[in-house]
Amino acid sequence: MESERCEIIHPNGVKEKKLDIIDGYTIKYHANGKTIWSKGKVIEDKPEGYWEWYRSDGTIKRSGYFEMGEPVGEWVTYDSKGEKYKTTNRDNK
């Protein structure tokens, strides 16, 4: 399994969320550095494919798909227990 740790400091001096890149997936962590904040693939600096975001307690908060950095298709928001709460269609049709 390929793993790479990155620390990014923005020009204003604010430290970016801790992240790992494992098997092509970018995993960002909450400020506590332990629980996952988001995970998904990045291609050419843009999110691509299926992504998930989590609360600091580990429950899923939101999920959806990207194509070339743009949100597409069905996006799901979950309640505090991780149960499906709302679905939004991001297609511009």
MOPAC internal coordinates of N, CA, C and O (Angstrom, degrees):
PM7 1SCF
backbone

  N    0.0000 0     0.00 0     0.00 0    0    0    0
  C    1.4576 1     0.00 0     0.00 0    1    0    0
  C    1.5246 1   108.11 1     0.00 0    2    1    0
  O    1.2310 1   120.79 1   -52.85 1    3    2    1
  N    1.3076 1   116.10 1   127.15 1    3    2    1
  C    1.4605 1   122.45 1   179.62 1    5    3    2
  C    1.5212 1   109.09 1   -83.63 1    6    5    3
  O    1.2310 1   120.06 1   -49.87 1    7    6    5
  N    1.3253 1   117.48 1   130.13 1    7    6    5
  C    1.4623 1   121.72 1   179.61 1    9    7    6
  C    1.5175 1   109.31 1  -136.37 1   10    9    7
  O    1.2310 1   120.85 1   -44.54 1   11   10    9
  N    1.3269 1   115.99 1   135.46 1   11   10    9
  C    1.4568 1   121.49 1  -179.89 1   13   11   10
  C    1.5156 1   107.83 1  -138.64 1   14   13   11
  O    1.2310 1   120.17 1   -51.45 1   15   14   13
  N    1.3383 1   117.28 1   128.55 1   15   14   13
  C    1.4641 1   120.95 1   177.60 1   17   15   14
  C    1.5171 1   109.41 1   -98.67 1   18   17   15
  O    1.2310 1   121.00 1   -40.80 1   19   18   17
  N    1.3235 1   115.69 1   139.20 1   19   18   17
  C    1.4619 1   120.50 1  -179.15 1   21   19   18
  C    1.5141 1   109.60 1  -130.60 1   22   21   19
  O    1.2310 1   120.48 1   -39.12 1   23   22   21
  N    1.3155 1   116.69 1   140.88 1   23   22   21
  C    1.4600 1   122.35 1   170.16 1   25   23   22
  C    1.5057 1   106.87 1  -126.77 1   26   25   23
  O    1.2310 1   120.86 1   -56.72 1   27   26   25
  N    1.3203 1   115.97 1   123.28 1   27   26   25
  C    1.4583 1   121.06 1  -178.23 1   29   27   26
  C    1.5162 1   108.38 1  -115.08 1   30   29   27
  O    1.2310 1   120.58 1   -51.55 1   31   30   29
  N    1.3193 1   116.49 1   128.45 1   31   30   29
  C    1.4654 1   122.18 1   175.45 1   33   31   30
  C    1.5272 1   107.11 1  -110.80 1   34   33   31
  O    1.2310 1   120.80 1   -58.70 1   35   34   33
  N    1.3316 1   116.07 1   121.30 1   35   34   33
  C    1.4573 1   120.68 1   179.10 1   37   35   34
  C    1.5337 1   109.97 1   -73.20 1   38   37   35
  O    1.2310 1   120.06 1   -21.37 1   39   38   37
  N    1.3389 1   117.50 1   158.63 1   39   38   37
  C    1.4676 1   120.52 1   179.79 1   41   39   38
  C    1.5265 1   113.54 1   -55.03 1   42   41   39
  O    1.2310 1   120.00 1   152.24 1   43   42   41
  N    1.3514 1   117.60 1   -27.76 1   43   42   41
  C    1.4644 1   119.75 1   179.61 1   45   43   42
  C    1.5302 1   111.87 1   -81.90 1   46   45   43
  O    1.2310 1   120.46 1  -175.65 1   47   46   45
  N    1.3477 1   116.72 1     4.35 1   47   46   45
  C    1.4551 1   121.02 1   176.05 1   49   47   46
  C    1.5106 1   115.25 1    88.72 1   50   49   47
  O    1.2310 1   119.67 1   177.65 1   51   50   49
  N    1.3320 1   118.23 1    -2.35 1   51   50   49
  C    1.4572 1   121.60 1  -179.20 1   53   51   50
  C    1.5289 1   108.77 1   -81.62 1   54   53   51
  O    1.2310 1   121.16 1   -48.77 1   55   54   53
  N    1.3247 1   115.39 1   131.23 1   55   54   53
  C    1.4560 1   120.72 1  -179.54 1   57   55   54
  C    1.5295 1   110.17 1   -78.67 1   58   57   55
  O    1.2310 1   120.69 1   -48.93 1   59   58   57
  N    1.3174 1   116.29 1   131.07 1   59   58   57
  C    1.4660 1   123.15 1   176.83 1   61   59   58
  C    1.5311 1   108.15 1   -69.79 1   62   61   59
  O    1.2310 1   120.72 1   -21.44 1   63   62   61
  N    1.3460 1   116.24 1   158.56 1   63   62   61
  C    1.4522 1   120.23 1   176.30 1   65   63   62
  C    1.5289 1   110.08 1   -57.03 1   66   65   63
  O    1.2310 1   121.00 1   -37.13 1   67   66   65
  N    1.3217 1   115.69 1   142.87 1   67   66   65
  C    1.4583 1   120.58 1   174.94 1   69   67   66
  C    1.5171 1   108.38 1   -58.93 1   70   69   67
  O    1.2310 1   120.55 1   -38.75 1   71   70   69
  N    1.3327 1   116.55 1   141.25 1   71   70   69
  C    1.4503 1   118.64 1   176.98 1   73   71   70
  C    1.5072 1   111.73 1  -143.93 1   74   73   71
  O    1.2310 1   121.56 1   -26.15 1   75   74   73
  N    1.3154 1   114.62 1   153.85 1   75   74   73
  C    1.4550 1   123.63 1   173.24 1   77   75   74
  C    1.5127 1   107.36 1  -122.64 1   78   77   75
  O    1.2310 1   120.84 1   -27.65 1   79   78   77
  N    1.3315 1   116.01 1   152.35 1   79   78   77
  C    1.4536 1   120.83 1   170.20 1   81   79   78
  C    1.5210 1   105.39 1  -119.56 1   82   81   79
  O    1.2310 1   121.02 1   -67.31 1   83   82   81
  N    1.3308 1   115.66 1   112.69 1   83   82   81
  C    1.4602 1   121.89 1  -175.82 1   85   83   82
  C    1.5169 1   108.77 1  -125.38 1   86   85   83
  O    1.2310 1   120.80 1   -59.61 1   87   86   85
  N    1.3220 1   116.07 1   120.39 1   87   86   85
  C    1.4708 1   122.19 1  -179.61 1   89   87   86
  C    1.5232 1   112.09 1    50.02 1   90   89   87
  O    1.2310 1   120.35 1  -141.63 1   91   90   89
  N    1.3311 1   116.94 1    38.37 1   91   90   89
  C    1.4582 1   121.51 1   177.21 1   93   91   90
  C    1.5143 1   114.75 1    86.96 1   94   93   91
  O    1.2310 1   119.62 1   174.10 1   95   94   93
  N    1.3179 1   118.33 1    -5.90 1   95   94   93
  C    1.4655 1   121.84 1   178.51 1   97   95   94
  C    1.5177 1   110.02 1   -96.34 1   98   97   95
  O    1.2310 1   120.49 1   -47.63 1   99   98   97
  N    1.3282 1   116.66 1   132.37 1   99   98   97
  C    1.4504 1   122.27 1   175.30 1  101   99   98
  C    1.5216 1   107.68 1   -89.99 1  102  101   99
  O    1.2310 1   120.72 1   -57.18 1  103  102  101
  N    1.3142 1   116.24 1   122.82 1  103  102  101
  C    1.4618 1   121.96 1  -179.90 1  105  103  102
  C    1.5139 1   107.76 1  -118.38 1  106  105  103
  O    1.2310 1   120.74 1   -63.68 1  107  106  105
  N    1.3451 1   116.20 1   116.32 1  107  106  105
  C    1.4666 1   121.42 1   176.86 1  109  107  106
  C    1.5233 1   108.16 1  -102.97 1  110  109  107
  O    1.2310 1   121.31 1   -30.77 1  111  110  109
  N    1.3462 1   115.10 1   149.23 1  111  110  109
  C    1.4536 1   120.99 1  -176.47 1  113  111  110
  C    1.5313 1   111.49 1  -114.61 1  114  113  111
  O    1.2310 1   121.57 1   -25.37 1  115  114  113
  N    1.3319 1   114.61 1   154.63 1  115  114  113
  C    1.4672 1   120.46 1   173.23 1  117  115  114
  C    1.5284 1   109.06 1   -63.15 1  118  117  115
  O    1.2310 1   120.60 1    -9.91 1  119  118  117
  N    1.3242 1   116.45 1   170.09 1  119  118  117
  C    1.4653 1   122.18 1  -178.44 1  121  119  118
  C    1.5288 1   112.23 1   -56.37 1  122  121  119
  O    1.2310 1   120.11 1   154.42 1  123  122  121
  N    1.3406 1   117.40 1   -25.58 1  123  122  121
  C    1.4614 1   120.18 1   179.00 1  125  123  122
  C    1.5311 1   112.08 1   -69.79 1  126  125  123
  O    1.2310 1   120.53 1   167.59 1  127  126  125
  N    1.3537 1   116.59 1   -12.41 1  127  126  125
  C    1.4583 1   121.56 1   177.78 1  129  127  126
  C    1.5105 1   115.03 1    74.95 1  130  129  127
  O    1.2310 1   119.89 1  -176.31 1  131  130  129
  N    1.3362 1   117.81 1     3.69 1  131  130  129
  C    1.4618 1   121.30 1  -175.45 1  133  131  130
  C    1.5161 1   113.67 1  -116.86 1  134  133  131
  O    1.2310 1   120.16 1   135.44 1  135  134  133
  N    1.3298 1   117.31 1   -44.56 1  135  134  133
  C    1.4657 1   119.26 1  -176.42 1  137  135  134
  C    1.5276 1   110.11 1   -93.17 1  138  137  135
  O    1.2310 1   121.31 1   -36.23 1  139  138  137
  N    1.3192 1   115.11 1   143.77 1  139  138  137
  C    1.4665 1   121.42 1  -177.14 1  141  139  138
  C    1.5232 1   110.33 1   -70.98 1  142  141  139
  O    1.2310 1   121.10 1   -46.46 1  143  142  141
  N    1.3291 1   115.51 1   133.54 1  143  142  141
  C    1.4583 1   122.89 1   174.95 1  145  143  142
  C    1.5268 1   109.89 1   -94.44 1  146  145  143
  O    1.2310 1   120.29 1   134.76 1  147  146  145
  N    1.3513 1   117.04 1   -45.24 1  147  146  145
  C    1.4646 1   120.33 1   178.69 1  149  147  146
  C    1.5176 1   110.02 1  -153.55 1  150  149  147
  O    1.2310 1   121.47 1   -21.99 1  151  150  149
  N    1.3447 1   114.79 1   158.01 1  151  150  149
  C    1.4634 1   118.55 1   173.61 1  153  151  150
  C    1.5148 1   110.10 1  -151.94 1  154  153  151
  O    1.2310 1   121.53 1   -37.72 1  155  154  153
  N    1.3284 1   114.67 1   142.28 1  155  154  153
  C    1.4541 1   122.34 1   179.10 1  157  155  154
  C    1.5187 1   109.54 1   172.39 1  158  157  155
  O    1.2310 1   120.65 1    -1.48 1  159  158  157
  N    1.3116 1   116.36 1   178.52 1  159  158  157
  C    1.4664 1   120.69 1  -179.18 1  161  159  158
  C    1.5247 1   110.51 1   -93.05 1  162  161  159
  O    1.2310 1   121.31 1   -31.79 1  163  162  161
  N    1.3297 1   115.09 1   148.21 1  163  162  161
  C    1.4572 1   122.71 1   175.02 1  165  163  162
  C    1.5204 1   106.82 1  -123.24 1  166  165  163
  O    1.2310 1   120.61 1   -53.38 1  167  166  165
  N    1.3293 1   116.44 1   126.62 1  167  166  165
  C    1.4546 1   121.92 1   177.61 1  169  167  166
  C    1.5248 1   107.58 1  -124.73 1  170  169  167
  O    1.2310 1   120.83 1   -55.51 1  171  170  169
  N    1.3315 1   116.03 1   124.49 1  171  170  169
  C    1.4670 1   122.40 1  -177.16 1  173  171  170
  C    1.5286 1   111.30 1    51.79 1  174  173  171
  O    1.2310 1   120.92 1  -132.07 1  175  174  173
  N    1.3342 1   115.86 1    47.93 1  175  174  173
  C    1.4707 1   124.40 1   177.58 1  177  175  174
  C    1.5250 1   114.23 1    64.25 1  178  177  175
  O    1.2310 1   119.53 1  -161.83 1  179  178  177
  N    1.3371 1   118.50 1    18.17 1  179  178  177
  C    1.4696 1   121.64 1   178.36 1  181  179  178
  C    1.5186 1   109.22 1  -127.43 1  182  181  179
  O    1.2310 1   120.62 1   -39.49 1  183  182  181
  N    1.3612 1   116.43 1   140.51 1  183  182  181
  C    1.4658 1   117.90 1   175.99 1  185  183  182
  C    1.5313 1   110.06 1   -62.44 1  186  185  183
  O    1.2310 1   121.09 1   -36.55 1  187  186  185
  N    1.3310 1   115.52 1   143.45 1  187  186  185
  C    1.4612 1   120.68 1  -177.57 1  189  187  186
  C    1.5245 1   109.38 1  -144.02 1  190  189  187
  O    1.2310 1   121.08 1   -42.76 1  191  190  189
  N    1.3268 1   115.54 1   137.24 1  191  190  189
  C    1.4605 1   119.30 1   177.45 1  193  191  190
  C    1.5263 1   112.22 1    79.62 1  194  193  191
  O    1.2310 1   121.50 1    24.36 1  195  194  193
  N    1.3246 1   114.73 1  -155.64 1  195  194  193
  C    1.4641 1   122.17 1  -174.40 1  197  195  194
  C    1.5264 1   111.00 1   -79.41 1  198  197  195
  O    1.2310 1   120.86 1   -46.24 1  199  198  197
  N    1.3391 1   115.96 1   133.76 1  199  198  197
  C    1.4638 1   123.61 1   177.93 1  201  199  198
  C    1.5203 1   109.89 1  -129.38 1  202  201  199
  O    1.2310 1   121.20 1   -28.83 1  203  202  201
  N    1.3470 1   115.32 1   151.17 1  203  202  201
  C    1.4630 1   121.77 1   174.46 1  205  203  202
  C    1.5259 1   109.56 1  -133.26 1  206  205  203
  O    1.2310 1   121.07 1   -33.34 1  207  206  205
  N    1.3426 1   115.57 1   146.66 1  207  206  205
  C    1.4666 1   123.10 1   174.42 1  209  207  206
  C    1.5175 1   107.43 1  -122.16 1  210  209  207
  O    1.2310 1   121.17 1   -32.87 1  211  210  209
  N    1.3432 1   115.36 1   147.13 1  211  210  209
  C    1.4603 1   120.88 1  -175.49 1  213  211  210
  C    1.5184 1   111.24 1  -129.73 1  214  213  211
  O    1.2310 1   121.15 1   -25.30 1  215  214  213
  N    1.3273 1   115.41 1   154.70 1  215  214  213
  C    1.4591 1   121.71 1   171.62 1  217  215  214
  C    1.5362 1   108.13 1   -79.38 1  218  217  215
  O    1.2310 1   120.56 1   -14.27 1  219  218  217
  N    1.3219 1   116.53 1   165.73 1  219  218  217
  C    1.4668 1   119.93 1  -178.07 1  221  219  218
  C    1.5281 1   112.23 1   -65.80 1  222  221  219
  O    1.2310 1   119.86 1   161.74 1  223  222  221
  N    1.3529 1   117.87 1   -18.26 1  223  222  221
  C    1.4681 1   119.47 1   177.13 1  225  223  222
  C    1.5331 1   111.99 1   -86.25 1  226  225  223
  O    1.2310 1   120.46 1  -179.52 1  227  226  225
  N    1.3445 1   116.73 1     0.48 1  227  226  225
  C    1.4582 1   121.16 1   176.24 1  229  227  226
  C    1.5221 1   115.64 1    97.37 1  230  229  227
  O    1.2310 1   119.73 1   171.09 1  231  230  229
  N    1.3389 1   118.12 1    -8.91 1  231  230  229
  C    1.4656 1   119.38 1   179.02 1  233  231  230
  C    1.5293 1   109.81 1   -77.03 1  234  233  231
  O    1.2310 1   121.58 1   -33.88 1  235  234  233
  N    1.3278 1   114.59 1   146.12 1  235  234  233
  C    1.4618 1   119.42 1   179.67 1  237  235  234
  C    1.5213 1   109.84 1   -68.32 1  238  237  235
  O    1.2310 1   120.63 1   -39.27 1  239  238  237
  N    1.3269 1   116.41 1   140.73 1  239  238  237
  C    1.4656 1   122.51 1  -178.08 1  241  239  238
  C    1.5245 1   111.55 1  -110.96 1  242  241  239
  O    1.2310 1   120.27 1   138.58 1  243  242  241
  N    1.3527 1   117.10 1   -41.42 1  243  242  241
  C    1.4634 1   120.99 1  -175.51 1  245  243  242
  C    1.5225 1   108.96 1  -157.76 1  246  245  243
  O    1.2310 1   120.88 1   -29.25 1  247  246  245
  N    1.3221 1   115.92 1   150.75 1  247  246  245
  C    1.4608 1   120.26 1   175.64 1  249  247  246
  C    1.5198 1   109.25 1  -147.76 1  250  249  247
  O    1.2310 1   121.27 1   -28.09 1  251  250  249
  N    1.3322 1   115.17 1   151.91 1  251  250  249
  C    1.4504 1   119.52 1   179.13 1  253  251  250
  C    1.5145 1   111.34 1  -179.69 1  254  253  251
  O    1.2310 1   121.44 1    -0.50 1  255  254  253
  N    1.3182 1   114.84 1   179.50 1  255  254  253
  C    1.4585 1   122.16 1  -175.50 1  257  255  254
  C    1.5267 1   112.02 1  -114.19 1  258  257  255
  O    1.2310 1   121.65 1   -31.41 1  259  258  257
  N    1.3341 1   114.45 1   148.59 1  259  258  257
  C    1.4566 1   122.35 1   174.13 1  261  259  258
  C    1.5197 1   109.68 1  -121.36 1  262  261  259
  O    1.2310 1   120.86 1   -34.67 1  263  262  261
  N    1.3201 1   115.97 1   145.33 1  263  262  261
  C    1.4598 1   122.70 1   168.50 1  265  263  262
  C    1.5201 1   106.67 1  -127.70 1  266  265  263
  O    1.2310 1   120.83 1   -62.95 1  267  266  265
  N    1.3348 1   116.01 1   117.05 1  267  266  265
  C    1.4688 1   122.28 1  -179.53 1  269  267  266
  C    1.5306 1   111.68 1    51.76 1  270  269  267
  O    1.2310 1   120.52 1  -138.50 1  271  270  269
  N    1.3249 1   116.61 1    41.50 1  271  270  269
  C    1.4558 1   122.22 1   175.92 1  273  271  270
  C    1.5083 1   115.99 1    85.95 1  274  273  271
  O    1.2310 1   119.87 1   176.18 1  275  274  273
  N    1.3302 1   117.85 1    -3.82 1  275  274  273
  C    1.4670 1   121.53 1  -178.38 1  277  275  274
  C    1.5307 1   110.51 1  -107.58 1  278  277  275
  O    1.2310 1   119.94 1   -44.89 1  279  278  277
  N    1.3468 1   117.71 1   135.11 1  279  278  277
  C    1.4666 1   119.46 1   177.59 1  281  279  278
  C    1.5319 1   110.44 1   -67.41 1  282  281  279
  O    1.2310 1   120.75 1   -44.21 1  283  282  281
  N    1.3389 1   116.17 1   135.79 1  283  282  281
  C    1.4596 1   121.76 1  -179.99 1  285  283  282
  C    1.5187 1   110.08 1  -139.01 1  286  285  283
  O    1.2310 1   121.54 1   -19.72 1  287  286  285
  N    1.3208 1   114.67 1   160.28 1  287  286  285
  C    1.4622 1   120.13 1   172.88 1  289  287  286
  C    1.5103 1   113.90 1    68.06 1  290  289  287
  O    1.2310 1   121.92 1    26.45 1  291  290  289
  N    1.3246 1   113.92 1  -153.55 1  291  290  289
  C    1.4647 1   121.34 1  -174.59 1  293  291  290
  C    1.5250 1   111.26 1   -82.17 1  294  293  291
  O    1.2310 1   120.83 1   -52.33 1  295  294  293
  N    1.3255 1   116.02 1   127.67 1  295  294  293
  C    1.4618 1   123.16 1   174.22 1  297  295  294
  C    1.5170 1   107.49 1  -115.56 1  298  297  295
  O    1.2310 1   120.60 1   -45.59 1  299  298  297
  N    1.3207 1   116.46 1   134.41 1  299  298  297
  C    1.4597 1   121.62 1  -176.50 1  301  299  298
  C    1.5207 1   109.43 1  -115.79 1  302  301  299
  O    1.2310 1   120.74 1   -47.02 1  303  302  301
  N    1.3341 1   116.20 1   132.98 1  303  302  301
  C    1.4588 1   123.08 1   172.49 1  305  303  302
  C    1.5215 1   106.74 1  -106.87 1  306  305  303
  O    1.2310 1   120.79 1   -42.90 1  307  306  305
  N    1.3349 1   116.09 1   137.10 1  307  306  305
  C    1.4582 1   121.98 1  -177.23 1  309  307  306
  C    1.5192 1   110.66 1  -113.00 1  310  309  307
  O    1.2310 1   120.58 1   -30.53 1  311  310  309
  N    1.3442 1   116.49 1   149.47 1  311  310  309
  C    1.4661 1   120.28 1   177.94 1  313  311  310
  C    1.5275 1   109.81 1   -77.20 1  314  313  311
  O    1.2310 1   120.55 1     1.70 1  315  314  313
  N    1.3337 1   116.55 1  -178.30 1  315  314  313
  C    1.4634 1   121.45 1  -174.57 1  317  315  314
  C    1.5283 1   113.49 1   -64.93 1  318  317  315
  O    1.2310 1   120.31 1   165.65 1  319  318  317
  N    1.3420 1   117.01 1   -14.35 1  319  318  317
  C    1.4669 1   120.66 1   177.52 1  321  319  318
  C    1.5278 1   111.68 1   -96.69 1  322  321  319
  O    1.2310 1   120.30 1   179.51 1  323  322  321
  N    1.3473 1   117.02 1    -0.49 1  323  322  321
  C    1.4510 1   120.80 1  -179.59 1  325  323  322
  C    1.5184 1   113.63 1    86.21 1  326  325  323
  O    1.2310 1   120.73 1  -167.88 1  327  326  325
  N    1.3379 1   116.21 1    12.12 1  327  326  325
  C    1.4659 1   120.98 1   177.97 1  329  327  326
  C    1.5240 1   109.48 1   -89.96 1  330  329  327
  O    1.2310 1   120.58 1   -35.31 1  331  330  329
  N    1.3264 1   116.49 1   144.69 1  331  330  329
  C    1.4664 1   122.14 1  -179.97 1  333  331  330
  C    1.5265 1   109.47 1   -57.92 1  334  333  331
  O    1.2310 1   121.02 1   -54.93 1  335  334  333
  N    1.3432 1   115.66 1   125.07 1  335  334  333
  C    1.4603 1   121.91 1  -175.89 1  337  335  334
  C    1.5267 1   111.34 1  -110.93 1  338  337  335
  O    1.2310 1   120.50 1   136.70 1  339  338  337
  N    1.3385 1   116.66 1   -43.30 1  339  338  337
  C    1.4664 1   120.81 1  -174.62 1  341  339  338
  C    1.5215 1   109.14 1  -152.32 1  342  341  339
  O    1.2310 1   121.07 1   -35.40 1  343  342  341
  N    1.3335 1   115.55 1   144.60 1  343  342  341
  C    1.4598 1   121.22 1   176.04 1  345  343  342
  C    1.5252 1   108.64 1  -121.56 1  346  345  343
  O    1.2310 1   120.97 1   -45.91 1  347  346  345
  N    1.3354 1   115.74 1   134.09 1  347  346  345
  C    1.4574 1   121.88 1   179.15 1  349  347  346
  C    1.5218 1   108.13 1  -124.68 1  350  349  347
  O    1.2310 1   120.38 1   -43.22 1  351  350  349
  N    1.3409 1   116.87 1   136.78 1  351  350  349
  C    1.4554 1   120.69 1   176.22 1  353  351  350
  C    1.5197 1   108.51 1   -96.54 1  354  353  351
  O    1.2310 1   120.38 1   -59.83 1  355  354  353
  N    1.3283 1   116.87 1   120.17 1  355  354  353
  C    1.4606 1   121.95 1  -176.21 1  357  355  354
  C    1.5208 1   113.33 1   -95.35 1  358  357  355
  O    1.2310 1   120.01 1  -177.01 1  359  358  357
  N    1.3340 1   117.59 1     2.99 1  359  358  357
  C    1.4675 1   119.53 1   178.05 1  361  359  358
  C    1.5119 1   110.11 1   -71.73 1  362  361  359
  O    1.2310 1   120.87 1   -40.86 1  363  362  361
  N    1.3213 1   115.95 1   139.14 1  363  362  361
  C    1.4717 1   121.66 1  -179.38 1  365  363  362
  C    1.5201 1   110.28 1   -95.15 1  366  365  363
  O    1.2310 1   120.47 1  -119.03 1  367  366  365
  N    1.3117 1   116.71 1    60.97 1  367  366  365
  C    1.4706 1   120.63 1  -179.48 1  369  367  366
  C    1.4949 1   110.78 1  -107.52 1  370  369  367
  O    1.2310 1   120.10 1   180.00 1  371  370  369

